Amino acid sequence: MQKIDIFNHILPKPYFDKITSMSEGGAYMMKRVSAIPMLYDVDARFEKIDQFGEDYKQVFSLNLPPIEVVAGPEDSPELAQIANDGMAEVANKYPDRFPGYVAALPMNNVQASLDEIDRAVGKMGARGIQIFTNVNGRALDDPELMPIFEKMAAYDLPIWLHPTRSAQFADYVDEDRSWYDMWWAFGWPYETSVAMGRIVMSGLFDKHPDIKIITHHLGGMVPFFEGRVGPGLDQLGRRSDDPHEAGTLARLEKRPYDYFRMFYADTATFGSIPATECGLAFFGADHVLFASDAPFDPEKGSG
């Protein structure tokens, strides 16, 4: 039986070489990932994945940092093209092992992102797009970003949603950074959950009920906090003095809980059985996809 891993990461060599020579905004993340050859060395990737047999295949997406963190809106479109060309080259060269890739976008340039969707998805055959939980601090329900969601709804292909938050995002106001990897261990599930919540409250699912959004790490905190996204958010606006927030539920066609269950989620939980069971119970088996998060899974890639 084939095992298709739908959320794992790669840095195509031409793209890796390019951003290591210019990456200032993502320097901290690049320092972390440079020690993992599986990201940018295809031979190192095969050395690891061959252990799992010919039935194991990967649909890969671009690794952090987000392109919009690495470059401004003038330069990010070129980086997205380099990344997508590199991923397409690997997938096309080894189609039996890599049945597809997920296109990267320059999200700080919306028009360029729309153009890149048409190029990478429409012409080059990417399986969907990857976006991050915020765009340099901007929420995903920003009206300027809506055309990206609308275009993917028209293509009827998935959006992969990956959390982004770095160590520079302090946990406390009197500190200048996040310590002890709290920024990803707890920060990323929070990022994912809030991004999902903002998408829900935006009414996107009412406008595009068939849109497919795959959340990384089994939907972050959402399955565990089912009571909060259900009966909890049913109370939204009752204690708010903001008229927009107070009127949110009236503008939606369903309960927030029902929209949260419309997301898809992957099994990248560092192998946690309780987390996987919780996610399956919340989303349902038809909305959960297998993913390893390689090379950041417990197998540790080849780093």
C-alpha positions in Angstrom: 0.0 0.0 0.0 1.3 3.4 -0.9 2.1 5.8 1.9 2.1 9.4 0.6 3.6 11.9 3.0 1.9 15.2 2.3 3.8 17.6 4.6 7.5 17.5 4.6 10.1 20.0 3.7 12.8 20.8 1.2 15.2 23.6 0.2 16.1 23.1 -3.5 19.8 23.6 -3.9 19.6 26.6 -6.2 17.2 28.3 -3.8 19.2 27.2 -0.7 22.4 28.7 -2.2 20.6 31.9 -3.1 19.1 32.7 0.3 22.1 31.6 2.3 24.0 34.4 0.5 21.3 37.0 1.2 19.2 35.9 4.1 19.2 38.5 6.9 15.6 38.3 8.0 15.7 34.5 8.2 19.2 34.2 9.4 18.4 32.5 12.7 16.3 29.8 11.0 18.8 29.3 8.2 21.5 28.7 10.9 19.3 25.9 12.3 18.5 24.2 9.0 21.9 24.4 7.4 23.0 21.5 9.5 20.3 19.2 8.0 21.6 18.0 4.6 18.4 16.2 3.8 16.8 19.6 3.2 19.0 20.6 0.3 20.8 17.4 -0.7 18.6 15.0 -2.7 21.1 12.1 -2.2 20.9 12.6 1.6 17.1 12.6 1.3 17.1 9.3 -0.6 19.5 7.8 2.0 16.8 8.5 4.7 13.6 7.8 2.9 14.8 4.6 1.2 14.7 3.0 4.6 10.9 3.0 4.4 10.6 1.2 1.1 9.3 2.0 -2.4 5.8 2.5 -1.3 6.7 5.6 0.8 6.5 8.8 -1.3 6.7 12.5 -0.5 4.9 15.6 -1.7 7.2 18.3 -0.4 6.9 22.0 0.3 9.5 24.7 0.9 11.1 24.9 4.3 11.1 28.0 6.5 11.9 30.9 6.6 8.9 32.3 4.6 10.0 34.0 1.4 8.5 37.2 2.5 10.7 37.2 5.6 13.8 36.7 3.4 13.1 39.4 0.8 11.0 42.5 0.2 8.2 42.7 -2.3 10.5 43.6 -5.1 12.7 40.6 -4.8 10.5 37.9 -3.3 8.8 37.0 -6.6 12.1 36.0 -8.1 12.9 33.8 -5.0 9.5 32.1 -5.3 10.2 31.3 -9.0 13.7 29.9 -8.1 12.1 27.8 -5.3 9.3 26.4 -7.4 11.5 25.7 -10.4 13.9 23.8 -8.1 11.1 21.8 -6.5 9.6 21.0 -9.9 12.9 19.8 -11.1 13.3 17.3 -8.3 9.7 16.1 -8.6 9.9 15.7 -12.3 13.3 13.9 -12.1 12.0 11.3 -9.5 8.2 11.1 -10.1 8.1 7.6 -8.5 9.3 8.9 -5.2 8.0 12.5 -5.3 4.5 12.5 -6.9 4.3 16.3 -6.5 5.3 19.4 -4.8 3.6 22.4 -3.1 4.2 25.8 -4.6 5.8 28.6 -2.6 4.5 32.2 -2.8 5.9 35.7 -2.3 3.1 36.6 0.0 4.3 40.2 0.6 3.4 40.8 -3.1 -0.2 39.7 -3.7 -0.2 40.3 -7.5 3.0 38.4 -7.9 1.6 35.6 -5.7 -1.5 35.3 -8.0 0.8 35.2 -11.0 3.0 32.6 -9.4 -0.1 30.4 -8.7 -1.0 30.5 -12.4 2.6 29.7 -13.3 3.4 27.0 -10.7 0.0 25.4 -10.3 -1.6 26.2 -13.6 1.3 25.5 -15.9 3.9 23.5 -13.9 1.5 21.2 -12.1 2.1 22.0 -8.4 -0.4 20.2 -6.2 -1.3 23.3 -4.3 0.3 26.2 -2.5 1.8 26.7 0.9 1.2 29.8 3.0 2.2 30.7 6.5 0.0 31.7 9.5 0.9 35.3 9.1 2.5 37.5 6.5 5.2 39.4 8.3 2.8 39.9 11.2 -0.3 40.5 9.0 -3.3 38.3 9.6 -4.5 36.0 6.9 -8.0 37.5 7.0 -6.6 40.8 5.6 -8.9 41.7 2.7 -5.8 42.3 0.5 -4.9 38.6 0.8 -8.4 37.2 -0.1 -7.7 37.0 -3.8 -5.1 34.2 -3.1 -7.8 32.1 -1.3 -10.3 32.8 -4.0 -7.9 31.7 -6.7 -7.1 28.4 -5.0 -10.9 27.9 -4.5 -11.2 28.3 -8.3 -8.4 25.8 -8.9 -10.0 23.4 -6.4 -6.6 22.6 -5.0 -5.4 22.6 -1.4 -3.7 25.3 0.6 -1.0 24.0 3.0 -0.9 26.1 6.1 2.4 26.2 8.0 3.0 28.1 11.3 5.6 30.7 11.5 7.1 32.4 14.5 10.8 32.8 15.3 12.8 33.0 18.5 12.8 36.8 18.1 9.1 36.7 19.1 9.5 37.1 22.9 7.1 35.4 25.3 7.3 38.2 27.8 7.4 41.9 27.4 10.6 42.3 29.4 12.5 39.9 27.3 14.0 40.3 23.8 13.5 36.8 22.6 11.8 33.5 23.3 13.9 31.0 25.3 14.2 27.2 25.3 12.4 26.7 22.0 9.1 27.8 23.4 8.6 29.8 20.2 8.0 26.7 18.2 7.0 24.0 20.8 4.1 26.1 21.9 4.2 29.2 19.7 3.5 27.3 16.5 0.4 25.5 17.6 -0.9 28.8 18.9 -0.1 30.5 15.5 -1.9 27.8 13.7 -5.0 27.9 15.9 -5.3 31.7 15.7 -4.9 31.7 11.9 -7.6 29.1 11.7 -9.8 31.2 13.9 -9.3 34.3 11.8 -10.1 32.4 8.7 -13.3 31.0 10.3 -14.5 34.5 11.5 -13.7 36.0 8.1 -16.6 34.1 6.5 -14.3 32.4 4.0 -16.0 29.0 4.4 -19.4 30.6 3.7 -18.1 32.1 0.4 -16.1 29.0 -0.5 -17.5 26.0 1.3 -15.4 23.6 -0.7 -12.0 25.3 -0.2 -9.4 22.9 1.1 -6.9 24.1 3.8 -4.5 21.6 5.3 -3.3 22.6 8.7 0.1 21.4 9.9 0.6 19.6 13.2 -3.0 18.3 13.3 -4.6 21.7 13.6 -2.4 23.1 16.4 -4.3 23.5 19.6 -7.8 23.3 18.1 -8.7 19.6 18.6 -7.7 19.6 22.3 -9.6 22.8 22.9 -12.8 21.5 21.3 -14.8 22.9 24.1 -13.4 26.3 23.7 -14.0 26.5 19.9 -17.4 25.0 20.4 -19.5 26.1 23.4 -16.8 28.7 24.2 -16.9 30.6 20.9 -20.7 30.3 20.8 -20.5 33.0 23.4 -18.6 35.4 21.1 -19.7 39.0 21.4 -21.8 38.7 24.5 -19.2 40.5 26.6 -17.7 42.6 23.8 -18.1 46.4 23.4 -16.8 46.2 19.9 -19.7 46.2 17.4 -17.8 44.3 14.7 -16.8 41.5 17.1 -20.3 41.5 18.7 -21.9 41.0 15.3 -19.6 38.3 14.0 -21.8 35.3 14.8 -24.8 36.9 13.2 -22.8 37.3 10.0 -21.8 33.6 9.9 -24.1 30.8 8.6 -22.8 28.2 11.0 -21.3 27.8 14.5 -17.6 28.5 14.6 -17.2 24.9 15.7 -18.6 23.6 12.4 -16.1 25.7 10.4 -13.1 24.6 12.4 -14.0 21.0 11.5 -14.0 22.0 7.8 -10.2 22.3 7.8 -8.0 19.4 7.0 -5.1 18.4 9.2 -1.9 16.2 9.0 -0.5 13.7 11.4 2.8 15.5 12.1 2.7 15.3 15.9 6.2 14.0 16.7 4.6 10.5 16.9 2.2 11.3 19.7 -0.6 8.7 19.8 -2.9 10.8 22.1 -2.5 13.8 19.9 -3.3 11.8 16.8 -6.4 10.2 18.4 -7.5 13.7 19.5 -7.1 15.1 16.0 -8.9 12.1 14.4 -11.8 12.5 16.8 -12.1 16.2 16.0 -11.6 16.4 12.2 -12.7 12.9 11.3 -10.6 10.4 9.3 -11.7 11.8 6.0 -10.0 15.1 6.9 -6.7 13.8 8.3 -3.7 13.1 6.1 -0.5 11.3 6.8 2.6 13.5 7.2 6.0 13.1 8.8 7.2 16.7 8.9 10.6 15.3 7.7 13.3 16.1 8.3 12.1 17.6 11.6 10.3 14.4 12.7 11.6 12.0 15.4 13.8 10.3 12.8 15.8 13.6 12.7 16.4 13.5 9.0 20.1 13.0 8.4 21.2 15.9 10.5 
